[in-house]
Amino acid sequence: MDGINEILALKRDLNAVFLVHNYQPPEVQDLADFCGDSLELCRHAQETDADYILFCGVDFMAECAAILNPDKKVLLPDREARCPMAGMLPAEEVRKAREEHPDAAVVLYINTLAEAKAEADLVCTSANPVEMVDALKERTVLFGPDKNLAWFAQKHTRKKIVRVPDDGYCYTHHLRLLRKDVEALKAAHPNAVVLAHPECNPDVQEIADRVLGTGGMMHAAHELRAREFIVATEKDMCYRLKKAHPHKEFYPVESAVCDQMKKHTPFKIHEALSSPEPVRVERHIAKKALRPIQRMLELSE
Ligand code: SF4
């Protein structure tokens, strides 16, 4: 297809690398130099020697790549690809919670905007929330914005987790992926192993065989001998899994779609490469937000 060849030519001319999140639509995943979860994409962003990073994910991910690489130009093909959950935790709310809990540490999910991250002691991803909470010496940890990830962390740590805000959630996992959907898949595929993301409701996590981030799901599909998997996360994760394991079967919850992740298209990628407008994070915010991200990357090595 001409359009794809033009994209590849522009990519070559700009010396760009394409980092693509596991929830991107198949036609975008197929263009990736690297496809992965937030933690893996952070590492790739930090290690690349490309001049441009074309990031197919949502706003906070592109910001993270820019914070980790102030010398590179980060492109987000559709600038309206914003994670609603990240928008649920303004920096002001983190500062207020700190005032109310002066002895607590702050661990924020990577799904937050740079201003909020700048207020954190440590960042975590869905691959390492418990590890990050336990890495801090404080007994109480302010944790946000996802209440379901907070529930998962509380289940596995002896520390006291205080949610900030109280009711943050990802609509894809919390509202579009319900226990009844997973139960219906279980009834249809009784031998399938259930993999669930920790952004899912607790009642979904409770009927899962494994609760994992998407990077963990890739490993589980590889390690486990099972041939069938029910995948309780964003639907297009199954495309990624099937591509890596064509001899296995992966069953998605069809309604579990993240509309923001689907905003990027080959056409928009072409546009972004044709007239590059890099994502900007204010220098003083980027400097403060880098510390908790960098600390997480060091602790999770
Ligand atoms: S899947 Fe949920 S957490 Fe991830 S970008 Fe979409 S809305 Fe945000």
Boltz pocket constraint, residues with backbone or C-beta under 6 A from the ligand:
constraints:
  - pocket:
      binder: B
      contacts: [[A, 23], [A, 58], [A, 82], [A, 83], [A, 84], [A, 85], [A, 86], [A, 111], [A, 170], [A, 171], [A, 172], [A, 173], [A, 234], [A, 258], [A, 259], [A, 260], [A, 261]]
      max_distance: 6.0
